[in-house]
């Protein structure tokens, strides 16, 4: 029964459902659909960041309007996952049920879902926070020697929730963790051995990893790996790289669209490299709790946004996130904005030592935990084809939009089924996420 096809809308809907069912990261972020036609150069969208309001606790009834600056993040729709198959691969399908069971369709949907999840997971390298081993304090809250250790037990995973609470993340049921399948096996094993049988069934009946510390956990194979540079790791107090020059803090008002800045450092080693996604701390530079208006018990962590190479003297200019914003400092207008968006208690001193997570040239797998609003995912409607048979399908939950297009090429005699998707994503609030350990691979 060759060349018997369902209508185009059924092909679009089926692919969307199959792809959505295989998404992990794509279901955990803030997804939305923009009904805008895009071309393959992409479109740019501005996503607003929420403001912050600070209780000054000055002992007076101050009803003055707080100086407030609203930041934004630029998001470009420039990702185009797709799947193309020949007519013959699914030509004899005559019902939607048959179509949904077809191995070719499942494989094509997996390709689209994998591309979306992989891209979103890679964005998590912009999270500067990193916890491990159940710790939230110490030198950056990580294993200072290797930055690596699998998540062996639920107690270790709980450190992520603690860190996110310290960073002011809403505890509203929208926080999720993403780990490897090996981690998931160990975490489930720790739950089985740590709780009495009567308490197990309720949690372990869930398809996902059981709820740990008010968070849902999921396993995926799409987590990225950071290969650290050849830079000197340092111990944070007497060896390694150093801050080159005092007063390198900035004002939030000036960096509100990127929350990045350049930090000049020295002592990395002649010609040493620093990889994008690496994390480091600065001696004496503690994280700031903008709600309680007090220092947190751990050093602020910074992530390197783009790869850098030191010169012959070991000097380099690192682009980092978050920007070094000192609470209480005046930005030329007021102290309100830097107080609300402060990231550190004090500016780094000249020659303050820095310490990187992980030894030089180490491969570190990145697990993450984040609030849904930390990542914005925007999908848009692709152009309407000028020929052939086509249809569009959009998921109201994730915002993902699929275009189905069926056509033959008269010059070659080739026949195609084609599914395309256009999306973009960006970190909108890096403080709403954290990395968790990073096993060596």
RALIN-V617262 format. One line per field, one symbol per residue. ss: DSSP state (~ for helix, > for strand, _ for the rest). Layout:
ss: ???
This chain:
ss: _______~~~~~~~~~~~~~~~__~~~~_>>>>>________>>>>>>_______________________>>>>>>_>__>>>>>~~~~_____~~~~~~_~~~~~~~~~~~~~~~~~~~~~~~~___>>>__>__________________~~~~~~~~~~~~~________>>>>>_~~~~~~~~~~~~~~__~~~~~~~~____>>>>__>>>>>_____>>>______________>>________~~~~____>>>>>>>______>>____>>>>>>>>>>>____>>>>>>>>>>>___>>______>>>>>>____>_________~~~~~___>________>>>>______>>>_>>>>>~~~>>>>>>________>>>>>>______>>>>>>>>>____>>>>>>>_>>>>>>__~~~>>>>___>_
